[in-house]
Amino acid sequence: MNSVITAKVEDIEAIVKLDCEIIGNMSRRKQIEKIVGEGNCLIIKEEEVIRAFLLFDTSFFECSFISLIIVSKSARRKGYATALINYFESIAPTKKIFSSTNQSNINMQKVFESQGFVRSGFVENLDDGDPEIIYFKSI
């Protein structure tokens, strides 16, 4: 696995393509463009192909918030999400990091818990019948 780097504008098309492969549409394109432009997107490339990315910001009550982690299907269960989280922790602009995942996403819950995140609450009504679990870690 190659190291984590900050995405550049020239990476946007590949990031959007990976996101589309996972969610089935390009609905997050503008969000990805904005976040990459702000320098708040981390990527892992392998053989010049983006295998995983992480989006973050600090608009969650002035704390760091990992808003999205996407790993290509072929790269799952190989430590990419963990590598992105670990790197983000080393550069996080705040001492508190939050993130979230759906209650149905057991694999991501395991990743957060293995990285020392603790459950911090639930948000209902984002996805019908699938509450969002908020995770927290102090660094």
C-alpha positions in Angstrom: 0.0 0.0 0.0 1.3 3.4 -0.9 1.3 6.3 1.6 -1.5 8.7 2.3 -1.3 12.1 0.5 -3.5 15.2 0.1 -5.5 15.1 -3.1 -4.9 17.6 -5.8 -7.3 19.2 -8.3 -6.0 16.7 -10.9 -7.2 13.8 -8.7 -10.9 15.0 -8.7 -12.0 12.9 -11.7 -10.6 9.7 -10.2 -12.0 10.4 -6.8 -15.5 11.1 -8.3 -15.2 7.9 -10.4 -14.4 5.8 -7.3 -17.2 7.4 -5.3 -19.6 6.7 -8.2 -18.5 3.0 -8.3 -19.4 2.7 -4.7 -22.7 4.7 -4.4 -23.9 4.3 -8.0 -24.2 8.0 -8.9 -22.2 11.2 -9.1 -24.3 13.2 -6.6 -21.3 14.1 -4.4 -19.2 15.6 -7.3 -19.6 19.3 -6.2 -18.9 18.4 -2.6 -15.7 16.5 -3.6 -14.6 19.4 -5.8 -15.0 21.8 -3.0 -13.3 19.7 -0.3 -10.4 18.9 -2.6 -10.0 22.6 -3.4 -9.8 23.3 0.3 -7.1 20.7 0.8 -9.3 18.5 3.0 -9.2 15.2 1.0 -6.7 12.5 1.7 -6.1 9.7 -0.8 -4.2 6.5 -1.2 -2.9 5.6 -4.6 -1.6 2.2 -5.7 0.0 1.9 -9.1 -1.3 5.4 -9.9 -4.9 4.4 -9.1 -6.8 5.9 -6.2 -7.9 3.0 -4.0 -9.3 5.0 -1.1 -10.1 8.6 0.1 -11.2 10.5 3.2 -13.0 13.8 3.3 -12.9 16.0 6.4 -13.7 19.5 7.7 -13.8 21.5 10.9 -17.4 22.8 10.7 -18.7 20.3 13.3 -18.8 22.6 16.4 -15.3 23.7 15.5 -14.0 20.1 15.8 -12.6 17.9 13.1 -15.1 15.7 11.4 -14.4 12.9 9.0 -17.4 13.2 6.7 -16.6 10.3 4.3 -14.3 7.4 3.9 -14.5 5.4 0.6 -12.4 2.3 -0.2 -12.6 0.6 -3.6 -14.2 -2.8 -3.4 -11.0 -4.5 -4.5 -9.0 -2.8 -1.7 -11.3 -3.5 1.2 -10.2 -5.4 4.3 -6.6 -4.4 3.5 -6.1 -1.5 6.0 -6.8 1.4 3.7 -9.5 3.0 6.0 -7.2 2.5 9.0 -4.3 4.1 7.2 -6.4 7.1 6.2 -7.7 7.6 9.8 -4.2 7.2 11.3 -2.8 9.8 8.9 -5.6 12.1 9.5 -5.1 11.9 13.3 -1.5 13.0 12.7 -2.5 16.2 10.9 -5.9 16.9 12.4 -6.3 20.6 13.1 -8.3 20.0 16.3 -7.9 17.8 19.4 -11.3 16.3 18.9 -12.3 14.1 16.0 -15.8 13.1 15.2 -17.2 10.8 12.4 -20.3 8.7 11.8 -21.6 5.7 10.0 -25.0 4.0 9.6 -26.0 1.5 12.2 -26.2 -1.1 9.3 -22.5 -0.5 8.4 -21.0 -3.0 10.8 -17.6 -3.0 9.1 -17.1 0.7 9.5 -18.2 0.5 13.1 -15.4 -2.1 13.7 -12.9 0.1 12.0 -13.8 3.1 14.2 -13.8 1.0 17.4 -10.4 -0.6 16.5 -8.9 2.8 16.1 -10.1 3.9 19.6 -13.2 5.9 18.6 -16.1 5.6 21.0 -19.8 5.9 20.3 -21.0 9.4 21.1 -24.7 9.3 20.1 -27.2 8.7 17.4 -28.9 10.8 14.8 -32.3 9.5 13.6 -34.1 10.3 10.4 -31.1 10.8 8.0 -31.7 7.4 6.4 -35.1 5.8 7.0 -34.8 3.0 9.5 -30.9 3.2 9.6 -29.8 5.6 12.3 -26.4 7.3 12.1 -24.0 6.5 14.9 -21.7 9.3 15.9 -18.1 8.4 16.9 -15.6 10.4 18.8 -11.9 10.3 19.6 -9.7 12.8 21.5 -6.1 13.0 20.2 
